[in-house]
Amino acid sequence: MLPFRPEVAARLAQLAPRLLDQLDAMTDRMVDVLARTEPAYRELIEQSEQDVRASTRSNLESGLRSLISSAAGTGILHLASARAVGRRRAAQGIPLEAVLRAYRLGGQVTWEALLAVSRDGAGQHDTLLLEVAGSVWRTNDVECGAVAEGYREEQRRLDGVEEQVRQQALEGLLDGRGSDPAFVRSASELLAMPLDGRLMAVVGLPGPDGGPALDGPGEALLKRGVRSVWGVRGDAQVGVVVLGAIRPGDLLTLLRGAARGPVGVSDVVDGASAVGAAYRLAETAVRTLPAGASRVVSIDDRLPEALLSNSPEISSRLVGQSLGGLLELPDDERGVLLDTLAAFLATDGSPTRAADALYCHRNTVMHRLRRIEAVTGRKLTDPRSRLLWQLALLGTENGQPERRSA
């Protein structure tokens, strides 16, 4: 604070004891005005008037002592108490705008008290104190800044605590606690979403850049009126979605618009008790996708792949036994034969249609198919062989298995 002229400082020092004697009256005036003009403070006063009075008196005293210290040349601002008030009011849920208005009211009450104690016998104000007015309001502005700083610090802390509690509720749902009615009631309140209707679980793995699989899914869904809760488990992004009136296919469409990596979606389940199972299905679905693929699939779209992915040992053996010597061929030949086999199976065993899909002659496809029969020891006409080949291709990444070691 800027120093006062000596005569102004002397007059303030003279008035200091009388100012401090006015603290109780100043407190009464402030509490009365706040109760009449600020609904948030009115409710707080009704709940705990003693706390509000004590806090108000302390704040007014801090302001007065800051003003008095400037007269003494020390210029100390007592901002710690202002920050503490900001934190306390944030915890009490008082809007920041109301808190700042209360602090500015404190500056007004302080100035009015200073004018009152400075009147002479004829009721005239001491003109020297006009120089103090700027200091009063500058001090008030600095204290308001400290209040806002403390308020926002507490808001950030509370937001972190609230987010942690929400994540704990989500974790409980994924862990299967949805069969506990008390937990479900509490989780529904914390997450601000109903848990007794149609629900779906979503699991996303990191995209090619290592970022989350879905870009702001909660906000994107909320714009369509769809409530959801999202969190992180290990390397996965997880969510529970309340379908409401939306169809499962529409949800998949919305998620595809936000997908930046592989995403698996469960089937529709009824109520919180089935969320744990839905989460496991969504996780299984996403694990069937290649790493980094920007795709959204439902568990029903990936049932054969899910069966194989849930039993890696069986899947590996099925690939080895079904494709046999094909895996031991040179890379170029192996790739061509696998592409041919995949096209042949995809066209219901039609060499002609497979040739069209591969942009080659039918005789070329027939030659390759005979080669496949020779190296695998299986017949194209055998339905079981076709089934095993189809499953073996599903059990490889993008239909390209690793070459077996000799």
QUIWOSUL-V399291 format. One record per residue. N is the residue number from 1. NEAR is the number of other C-alpha atoms within 8 Angstrom. Layout:
n->N near->NEAR
n->N near->NEAR
//
This chain:
n->1 near->6
n->2 near->6
n->3 near->8
n->4 near->11
n->5 near->6
n->6 near->6
n->7 near->8
n->8 near->13
n->9 near->12
n->10 near->9
n->11 near->9
n->12 near->10
n->13 near->10
n->14 near->7
n->15 near->10
n->16 near->9
n->17 near->7
n->18 near->8
n->19 near->12
n->20 near->9
n->21 near->7
n->22 near->9
n->23 near->11
n->24 near->8
n->25 near->7
n->26 near->13
n->27 near->12
n->28 near->9
n->29 near->9
n->30 near->12
n->31 near->11
n->32 near->8
n->33 near->9
n->34 near->11
n->35 near->11
n->36 near->8
n->37 near->7
n->38 near->10
n->39 near->8
n->40 near->9
n->41 near->11
n->42 near->12
n->43 near->8
n->44 near->10
n->45 near->11
n->46 near->7
n->47 near->6
n->48 near->8
n->49 near->9
n->50 near->7
n->51 near->7
n->52 near->11
n->53 near->11
n->54 near->8
n->55 near->9
n->56 near->11
n->57 near->12
n->58 near->8
n->59 near->10
n->60 near->13
n->61 near->10
n->62 near->10
n->63 near->14
n->64 near->11
n->65 near->8
n->66 near->13
n->67 near->12
n->68 near->11
n->69 near->11
n->70 near->15
n->71 near->15
n->72 near->9
n->73 near->7
n->74 near->7
n->75 near->13
n->76 near->7
n->77 near->7
n->78 near->9
n->79 near->8
n->80 near->7
n->81 near->9
n->82 near->14
n->83 near->14
n->84 near->10
n->85 near->12
n->86 near->17
n->87 near->15
n->88 near->10
n->89 near->13
n->90 near->14
n->91 near->10
n->92 near->6
n->93 near->6
n->94 near->11
n->95 near->9
n->96 near->10
n->97 near->6
n->98 near->11
n->99 near->12
n->100 near->11
n->101 near->8
n->102 near->9
n->103 near->11
n->104 near->11
n->105 near->9
n->106 near->10
n->107 near->12
n->108 near->8
n->109 near->11
n->110 near->13
n->111 near->10
n->112 near->8
n->113 near->11
n->114 near->9
n->115 near->11
n->116 near->8
n->117 near->9
n->118 near->9
n->119 near->11
n->120 near->8
n->121 near->5
n->122 near->5
n->123 near->6
n->124 near->7
n->125 near->9
n->126 near->10
n->127 near->5
n->128 near->9
n->129 near->9
n->130 near->7
n->131 near->9
n->132 near->10
n->133 near->9
n->134 near->7
n->135 near->11
n->136 near->12
n->137 near->9
n->138 near->8
n->139 near->13
n->140 near->12
n->141 near->9
n->142 near->8
n->143 near->11
n->144 near->12
n->145 near->8
n->146 near->13
n->147 near->16
n->148 near->12
n->149 near->10
n->150 near->14
n->151 near->16
n->152 near->11
n->153 near->9
n->154 near->13
n->155 near->11
n->156 near->8
n->157 near->8
n->158 near->9
n->159 near->8
n->160 near->8
n->161 near->8
n->162 near->8
n->163 near->8
n->164 near->8
n->165 near->9
n->166 near->11
n->167 near->10
n->168 near->8
n->169 near->11
n->170 near->13
n->171 near->8
n->172 near->10
n->173 near->13
n->174 near->11
n->175 near->7
n->176 near->12
n->177 near->12
n->178 near->15
n->179 near->8
n->180 near->8
n->181 near->7
n->182 near->6
n->183 near->9
n->184 near->13
n->185 near->8
n->186 near->8
n->187 near->11
n->188 near->11
n->189 near->8
n->190 near->9
n->191 near->9
n->192 near->6
n->193 near->9
n->194 near->7
n->195 near->10
n->196 near->7
n->197 near->10
n->198 near->11
n->199 near->15
n->200 near->15
n->201 near->15
n->202 near->15
n->203 near->15
n->204 near->16
n->205 near->15
n->206 near->16
n->207 near->15
n->208 near->10
n->209 near->5
n->210 near->6
n->211 near->8
n->212 near->13
n->213 near->15
n->214 near->13
n->215 near->8
n->216 near->7
n->217 near->9
n->218 near->10
n->219 near->7
n->220 near->10
n->221 near->12
n->222 near->10
n->223 near->7
n->224 near->6
n->225 near->6
n->226 near->12
n->227 near->11
n->228 near->12
n->229 near->10
n->230 near->11
n->231 near->9
n->232 near->8
n->233 near->7
n->234 near->4
n->235 near->7
n->236 near->11
n->237 near->15
n->238 near->12
n->239 near->11
n->240 near->13
n->241 near->12
n->242 near->14
n->243 near->14
n->244 near->7
n->245 near->4
n->246 near->8
n->247 near->7
n->248 near->8
n->249 near->6
n->250 near->8
n->251 near->10
n->252 near->12
n->253 near->8
n->254 near->10
n->255 near->11
n->256 near->9
n->257 near->6
n->258 near->11
n->259 near->14
n->260 near->14
n->261 near->16
n->262 near->19
n->263 near->17
n->264 near->17
n->265 near->18
n->266 near->15
n->267 near->12
n->268 near->9
n->269 near->10
n->270 near->10
n->271 near->12
n->272 near->12
n->273 near->12
n->274 near->11
n->275 near->17
n->276 near->13
n->277 near->9
n->278 near->14
n->279 near->13
n->280 near->8
n->281 near->12
n->282 near->17
n->283 near->13
n->284 near->13
n->285 near->18
n->286 near->15
n->287 near->10
n->288 near->10
n->289 near->9
n->290 near->9
n->291 near->8
n->292 near->10
n->293 near->10
n->294 near->11
n->295 near->11
n->296 near->12
n->297 near->12
n->298 near->13
n->299 near->15
n->300 near->7
n->301 near->6
n->302 near->11
n->303 near->9
n->304 near->8
n->305 near->10
n->306 near->13
n->307 near->8
n->308 near->11
n->309 near->12
n->310 near->7
n->311 near->8
n->312 near->8
n->313 near->6
n->314 near->8
n->315 near->12
n->316 near->9
n->317 near->8
n->318 near->11
n->319 near->15
n->320 near->9
n->321 near->7
n->322 near->11
n->323 near->11
n->324 near->12
n->325 near->8
n->326 near->11
n->327 near->12
n->328 near->11
n->329 near->9
n->330 near->6
n->331 near->7
n->332 near->6
n->333 near->8
n->334 near->12
n->335 near->9
n->336 near->8
n->337 near->12
n->338 near->10
n->339 near->9
n->340 near->13
n->341 near->10
n->342 near->11
n->343 near->11
n->344 near->13
n->345 near->11
n->346 near->8
n->347 near->10
n->348 near->6
n->349 near->8
n->350 near->9
n->351 near->11
n->352 near->7
n->353 near->9
n->354 near->16
n->355 near->13
n->356 near->9
n->357 near->7
n->358 near->8
n->359 near->6
n->360 near->8
n->361 near->8
n->362 near->10
n->363 near->6
n->364 near->9
n->365 near->13
n->366 near->9
n->367 near->8
n->368 near->10
n->369 near->12
n->370 near->8
n->371 near->8
n->372 near->11
n->373 near->11
n->374 near->8
n->375 near->9
n->376 near->11
n->377 near->7
n->378 near->8
n->379 near->7
n->380 near->9
n->381 near->6
n->382 near->8
n->383 near->7
n->384 near->6
n->385 near->12
n->386 near->11
n->387 near->8
n->388 near->10
n->389 near->11
n->390 near->10
n->391 near->11
n->392 near->13
n->393 near->13
n->394 near->11
n->395 near->13
n->396 near->10
n->397 near->8
n->398 near->7
n->399 near->11
n->400 near->9
n->401 near->8
n->402 near->5
n->403 near->8
n->404 near->6
n->405 near->4
n->406 near->3
//
